[in-house]
């Protein structure tokens, strides 16, 4: 692991997909990084902001979300340790969504100018960053299908399998459990459901012995049955990495 840098988990994530040339790896390690600590439920970016830095999760759980004029909220993604939350903001000048913590979180950030300089100086990093945004887009497409075409049980099971898969890849699984430190209101806002409907759905999944929950941790008790229920296929997370050069 690239322990020399606060963004070591992000670098390791990039290199699980495709090895970086030594000079590109060294350039990432040598970045000027700012580290900030946020309490739970703190906005990191608000819709309409003009951010100047890209954020990477060092610890905690963070989401991206949109808020309607009515005040209704739709969470559009969750982010774990090692995720760069807002890489597109290096080119998109006005934030069209918000970023918020769900628990106390530590974020590292890199200036947009440094991101753009790296992509110009090191094509391998430009390729890695591009692939990162393509995976984000793939996840957004799957979430659209989840909310638009899967029923409540299917979409809840699908999201839990996604979080389990991402937690395992990030080295965050312990005793086959992963942390999901969000309220039922937060989870409902990610699934396009009311908290009451979500509560009933979780009770059903537990009653069918598909999942087991304790406090803020989740265990997938019957993975094949959850896959069968939800149609989960991790291909949209593209663990195979980018097309070889």
Residue pairs with C-beta under 8 A, 6 or more apart in sequence:
1 8
1 9
1 12
2 8
2 11
2 12
2 25
2 28
2 29
4 29
5 11
5 28
5 29
5 31
5 33
6 33
6 35
6 56
6 58
6 108
7 28
7 31
7 33
7 56
7 58
7 108
7 110
9 56
9 57
9 58
9 81
9 82
9 170
10 56
10 82
10 83
10 84
10 108
11 20
11 25
11 28
11 29
12 82
13 82
13 83
13 169
13 170
14 20
14 128
14 132
15 25
16 169
16 241
17 128
17 131
17 241
17 242
18 127
18 128
18 131
18 241
18 242
20 28
20 124
20 125
20 128
21 122
21 124
23 122
24 118
24 122
24 124
24 125
27 118
27 121
27 122
27 125
28 118
28 125
31 110
31 114
31 118
32 110
32 111
32 114
33 108
33 109
33 110
34 53
34 108
34 109
34 110
35 58
35 106
35 107
35 108
35 109
36 106
36 107
36 108
36 109
37 104
37 105
37 106
38 44
38 60
38 101
38 104
38 105
38 106
38 107
39 101
39 104
40 101
40 102
40 103
40 104
40 105
41 100
41 101
41 102
42 100
42 101
43 98
43 99
43 100
44 55
44 62
44 85
44 99
44 100
44 101
44 107
45 51
45 55
45 86
45 89
45 95
45 97
45 98
45 99
46 95
46 98
47 66
47 67
47 95
47 96
47 97
47 98
48 94
48 95
49 94
49 95
50 93
50 94
50 95
51 86
51 89
51 95
51 112
52 111
52 112
53 109
53 110
53 111
53 112
54 84
54 85
54 86
54 87
54 89
54 90
54 109
54 110
54 112
54 115
55 62
55 84
55 85
55 86
55 99
55 107
55 108
55 109
56 82
56 83
56 84
56 85
56 107
56 108
56 109
56 110
57 79
57 80
57 81
57 82
57 83
57 85
57 105
57 106
57 107
58 81
58 105
58 106
58 107
58 108
59 81
59 105
59 106
60 81
60 101
60 102
60 103
60 104
60 105
60 106
60 107
61 78
61 79
61 80
61 101
61 102
61 103
61 105
61 179
61 180
61 181
61 182
62 78
62 79
62 83
62 85
62 99
62 100
62 101
62 102
62 105
62 107
63 75
63 76
63 77
63 78
63 79
63 99
63 100
63 102
63 182
63 186
63 190
64 75
64 76
64 77
64 79
64 85
64 86
64 97
64 98
64 99
65 73
65 74
65 75
65 76
65 97
65 98
65 99
65 100
65 189
66 73
66 74
66 76
66 96
66 97
66 98
67 73
67 98
68 74
73 189
74 189
74 190
74 192
75 186
75 189
75 190
76 97
76 140
76 143
76 190
77 136
77 139
77 140
77 143
78 163
78 182
78 190
79 85
80 166
80 167
80 170
80 172
81 170
81 172
82 170
84 132
85 99
85 107
86 95
86 99
87 115
87 129
87 132
87 133
87 136
88 133
88 136
89 95
89 112
90 112
90 115
90 116
91 116
102 181
102 182
102 183
102 186
103 181
115 129
118 125
118 126
118 129
119 125
119 126
119 129
120 126
127 242
128 242
131 238
131 241
131 242
134 238
135 237
135 238
138 236
138 237
138 238
139 162
139 236
139 237
141 236
142 158
142 162
142 236
146 154
146 155
146 158
146 159
146 191
147 155
147 191
147 192
150 158
150 230
150 231
152 191
152 193
152 197
152 198
152 201
153 201
153 204
153 205
153 229
154 229
154 230
154 231
155 191
155 192
155 193
155 230
156 191
156 193
156 198
156 201
156 202
156 205
157 205
157 210
157 226
157 229
157 230
157 232
158 230
158 231
158 232
159 187
159 190
159 191
160 180
160 205
160 211
160 218
160 220
160 226
161 220
161 223
161 226
161 227
161 230
161 232
162 232
162 237
163 178
163 180
163 218
164 173
164 178
164 218
164 220
165 234
165 237
166 237
167 173
167 178
167 179
168 178
169 239
172 178
172 179
176 219
176 220
177 214
177 217
177 218
177 219
178 217
178 218
179 216
179 217
179 218
180 187
180 216
180 217
180 218
181 216
182 190
182 216
184 195
184 198
184 199
184 202
185 195
187 198
188 194
188 195
188 197
188 198
191 198
193 201
202 211
202 213
205 211
206 212
206 213
208 222
208 225
209 221
209 222
210 220
210 221
210 222
210 225
210 226
210 229
211 218
211 219
211 220
211 221
211 226
212 218
212 219
212 221
213 219
220 226
226 232
